[in-house]
Amino acid sequence: MKQTTIQKEFRLTGMGLHTGRTVTVTVCPAPPDFGIAFRRTDRFNIVTQPALATAVSETVRGTTIGTGRHSIATIEHLMSALHGCQLDNVLVELDGGEVPILDGSARPWLLQITRVGIREQDAERRVFAFDEPLHFEFEPTGSVYDVEPADTFAVDCVIDFAGSVIGRQRAHIDDLSQYAAGIAPCRTFVFLHEIEPLLHLNLIKGGSLDNALVYVNKELGHCQLRRLGRTFHKDPSQFRVHDGVLNTTEPYYTNEPARHKLLDFVGDVRLVGVPLKGHFSIYKPGHKANAAFSKFLIDYIHQKLRK
């Protein structure tokens, strides 16, 4: 297969989930063998940062590459859309330090890519195909990753929030042709009891009850409702809980959290730097574990290519 890029550049503007700042992102075509890279245009010395797991510097509630004044946060949904559309060469420019959260999914990026179109380039695509089973465990989070040889990029994802309204869920794709309809629209999620601690950590300044599914493990008390109303400038009497989900958004699927975790994995694993062919069985994935797994794969691929 040939390498691909987008037909022409496009822009999206939105608010960063954690910084709360408005950022404009320009996604540009790139030449063959360029790969996927990011750069901030709001810095005097512009640094082009390849989108690689070895450049991941932070994984708290998102994936950040680069360090210091050149860091770029929350890249996973855009990376997921680029991978889902099987794009090889793209330059992402942004005038701030965080990719906007938009609606909490990869769908806005996917729609723009579809609008401008994809073109083939005069270079063969480099794909790494697994020829043996592979096993990886990330002990800090209890995450497990297994890979089996396959002719496509397939993922079987299991999440396990025991004792919560989410519980154990599974999501699956047989190949990336199923990504656009079944994975890209699925939004990020959070438990209600996590919101205030995240705000105290100076995170989710740009979060709203409209760009995430909010799960509630217990009935809301009057004090909690008032705090929620003050935090998000809403009338607390309007809040309701249906099937464990706050009524500000409605789930698209009963297993939307598992589908979103699969969405995140599609973005994070593209930080290996090349498209992959294999059947991935992943248990309890998260950004920290995904980054560790992607770094493990980079080392594994380099070892295989040296033989």
C-alpha positions in Angstrom: 0.0 0.0 0.0 1.0 3.6 -0.6 1.7 6.2 2.1 -1.0 8.8 2.6 -1.5 12.4 3.7 -4.5 14.9 3.6 -5.4 16.7 0.4 -5.1 20.2 2.0 -4.8 21.7 5.4 -7.7 22.4 7.8 -8.2 24.2 11.1 -10.2 23.6 14.2 -10.4 26.0 17.2 -11.5 25.0 20.7 -10.7 25.0 24.4 -8.1 22.8 26.0 -9.5 20.3 28.5 -7.0 21.0 31.2 -5.7 24.5 30.5 -9.1 26.1 29.6 -7.3 28.1 27.0 -8.6 28.6 23.4 -6.2 27.0 20.9 -6.3 26.8 17.1 -4.9 23.7 15.5 -3.8 23.6 11.8 -3.4 20.1 10.4 -1.2 20.2 7.3 -0.2 17.7 4.5 3.4 16.4 4.8 5.8 14.7 2.4 6.4 11.0 2.2 8.4 9.4 5.1 7.7 12.5 7.2 5.5 10.7 9.7 3.2 12.5 12.2 4.7 15.5 14.1 3.5 18.4 16.2 4.9 21.9 16.6 3.8 25.0 18.6 3.7 28.2 16.6 3.4 30.3 19.8 7.1 29.8 20.7 10.0 31.9 19.5 12.1 28.8 18.8 9.8 26.5 16.9 10.5 22.8 17.6 9.1 20.0 15.5 8.2 17.1 17.8 7.7 13.7 16.2 4.7 11.9 17.6 6.6 9.1 19.3 6.1 7.3 22.6 9.7 8.1 23.5 8.7 11.7 23.6 5.8 11.2 26.1 6.3 13.3 29.2 3.0 13.1 31.0 0.0 10.8 31.1 -2.3 12.3 33.7 -5.8 12.4 32.1 -4.3 12.5 28.7 -1.1 12.0 26.6 1.5 14.8 26.5 4.6 14.9 24.3 7.6 17.2 24.6 8.8 19.0 27.7 8.7 22.5 29.2 7.6 25.3 27.0 7.4 23.1 24.0 5.1 20.4 25.5 1.8 19.6 23.7 -0.9 18.0 25.8 -4.0 15.9 25.1 -3.0 14.6 21.7 -4.7 11.3 21.9 -8.0 12.0 20.2 -6.4 13.7 17.2 -3.8 10.9 17.0 -6.7 8.4 17.1 -8.4 10.1 14.2 -5.2 10.2 12.2 -4.6 6.5 12.9 -8.2 5.6 12.3 -8.0 7.2 8.8 -4.7 5.5 8.2 -2.8 8.7 7.6 1.0 8.3 7.4 2.3 11.9 7.0 0.8 14.9 8.7 2.2 18.0 10.4 0.1 19.4 13.3 0.6 23.1 14.2 -1.0 24.7 17.2 -0.8 28.2 18.8 -1.0 26.8 22.4 0.1 23.9 24.6 -3.0 21.6 24.4 -5.1 20.1 21.6 -8.7 21.2 22.2 -11.1 18.7 23.7 -14.0 19.7 21.4 -16.8 17.2 22.0 -14.6 14.7 23.9 -14.3 12.3 21.0 -12.3 11.9 17.8 -15.3 12.6 15.6 -14.7 16.3 14.9 -11.2 15.5 13.6 -12.5 12.6 11.5 -15.1 14.8 9.9 -12.5 17.4 8.9 -10.2 14.7 7.5 -13.1 13.3 5.5 -14.1 16.8 4.3 -10.6 17.7 2.9 -9.9 14.2 1.7 -6.9 11.8 1.7 -4.4 11.3 -1.1 -1.9 8.6 -1.8 1.8 9.5 -2.1 4.5 8.0 -4.3 6.1 5.9 -1.5 5.4 2.5 -0.1 3.8 2.4 3.4 6.0 0.9 6.0 4.0 -1.5 8.2 5.2 -3.7 11.0 3.4 -7.1 11.1 3.8 -9.2 14.2 5.0 -12.8 13.4 4.8 -14.2 16.9 2.7 -13.7 20.1 3.7 -10.9 22.4 2.8 -10.3 26.1 3.2 -7.1 28.2 2.0 -6.3 31.7 2.0 -2.9 33.3 2.0 -3.6 37.0 1.2 -0.1 38.4 -2.3 -0.2 36.9 -2.8 -4.0 36.4 -3.0 -3.4 32.6 -2.3 -6.4 30.3 -1.5 -6.3 26.6 -1.3 -9.3 24.3 -0.6 -9.3 20.6 -1.2 -12.2 18.1 -0.2 -12.2 14.4 -3.0 -11.0 12.1 -3.5 -9.5 8.6 -5.2 -6.4 10.0 -5.1 -4.0 13.0 -7.7 -5.6 15.3 -8.4 -4.7 18.9 -10.3 -6.4 21.7 -10.6 -4.0 24.7 -11.8 -4.9 28.1 -12.2 -2.4 30.9 -13.1 -3.2 34.5 -14.4 -0.7 37.0 -15.5 -3.1 39.6 -18.0 -1.7 42.1 -19.0 1.2 39.9 -21.9 1.8 37.6 -19.6 1.1 34.6 -18.5 -2.3 35.8 -16.8 -4.6 33.2 -17.2 -3.7 29.5 -15.8 -4.9 26.2 -15.3 -3.2 22.8 -13.9 -4.7 19.6 -12.9 -3.8 16.1 -11.7 -6.3 13.4 -9.9 -3.6 11.4 -9.8 0.1 11.0 -12.7 0.2 8.6 -14.9 -0.1 11.6 -13.3 2.8 13.4 -15.3 5.8 11.9 -18.8 4.5 12.7 -18.3 2.6 16.0 -15.3 4.2 17.8 -14.6 7.8 16.7 -17.9 9.3 18.1 -17.4 7.8 21.6 -16.7 10.5 24.2 -14.4 10.6 27.2 -15.9 9.8 30.6 -15.3 10.7 34.2 -16.8 9.7 37.6 -18.6 12.6 39.4 -16.5 12.1 42.5 -13.3 12.6 40.4 -14.3 16.1 39.2 -13.5 18.2 42.3 -10.1 16.5 43.0 -9.1 17.1 39.3 -10.0 20.8 39.6 -7.9 21.0 42.8 -5.0 19.5 40.8 -5.4 22.5 38.4 -6.8 20.1 35.7 -10.0 20.1 33.5 -10.3 23.9 33.5 -11.8 23.5 30.1 -14.0 20.6 31.0 -17.7 20.9 30.8 -20.7 18.6 31.4 -21.3 18.7 27.7 -18.1 17.1 26.4 -17.9 14.1 28.7 -20.1 11.3 30.1 -20.3 11.8 33.8 -21.0 8.6 35.8 -22.5 8.7 39.3 -22.1 5.9 41.7 -24.6 7.0 44.3 -27.6 9.3 44.7 -26.8 13.0 44.6 -27.3 14.8 47.9 -28.4 18.5 48.2 -24.9 19.7 49.1 -23.3 17.9 46.2 -25.9 19.2 43.8 -25.2 22.8 45.0 -21.4 22.3 44.6 -22.0 20.9 41.1 -24.1 23.8 40.1 -21.6 26.3 41.4 -18.7 24.6 39.7 -20.4 24.5 36.3 -22.6 27.5 36.6 -25.9 25.5 36.2 -29.1 25.3 38.1 -28.6 22.4 40.5 -32.3 21.5 40.3 -31.9 20.5 36.7 -29.5 17.6 37.4 -30.8 14.1 37.1 -29.2 10.7 37.0 -30.4 8.0 34.6 -28.9 4.5 34.5 -25.9 5.9 36.4 -25.2 8.8 34.0 -25.7 12.5 34.7 -28.4 13.8 32.4 -26.2 16.5 30.7 -25.2 14.0 28.0 -26.8 10.7 26.7 -24.6 7.7 25.9 -24.5 6.6 22.3 -23.8 3.0 23.3 -24.2 1.0 26.5 -20.5 0.2 26.3 -19.3 3.7 25.3 -16.6 3.9 28.1 -15.0 0.7 26.6 -15.3 2.1 23.1 -13.6 5.3 24.2 -10.8 3.4 25.9 -10.3 1.7 22.6 -10.3 5.1 20.8 -7.6 6.3 23.2 -5.5 3.1 22.6 -5.8 3.6 18.8 -4.2 7.1 19.3 -1.6 6.1 21.8 -0.3 3.0 20.0 0.3 5.1 16.9 3.1 6.7 18.9 5.1 3.6 18.0 5.8 5.5 14.8 4.6 3.0 12.2 1.2 1.3 11.4 0.9 -2.1 12.9 -0.7 -5.4 11.9 -1.7 -7.6 14.7 -4.6 -8.6 17.0 -4.3 -6.7 20.2 -6.1 -7.9 23.3 -5.9 -5.2 25.9 -7.2 -5.3 29.5 -7.6 -2.1 31.6 -5.8 0.2 29.2 -5.0 3.8 30.2 -2.7 6.5 28.9 0.2 5.6 31.3 0.0 1.9 30.4 -0.5 2.7 26.7 2.7 4.8 26.7 4.7 2.1 28.4 3.4 -0.5 26.0 4.2 1.7 23.0 7.7 2.2 24.2 8.0 -1.5 24.7 6.9 -2.1 21.1 9.4 0.5 19.8 12.2 -1.5 21.5 10.8 -4.8 20.3 10.5 -3.6 16.7 14.1 -2.2 16.7 15.4 -5.5 18.0 13.5 -7.4 15.3 14.7 -5.2 12.5 18.3 -5.5 13.7 18.2 -9.3 13.3 
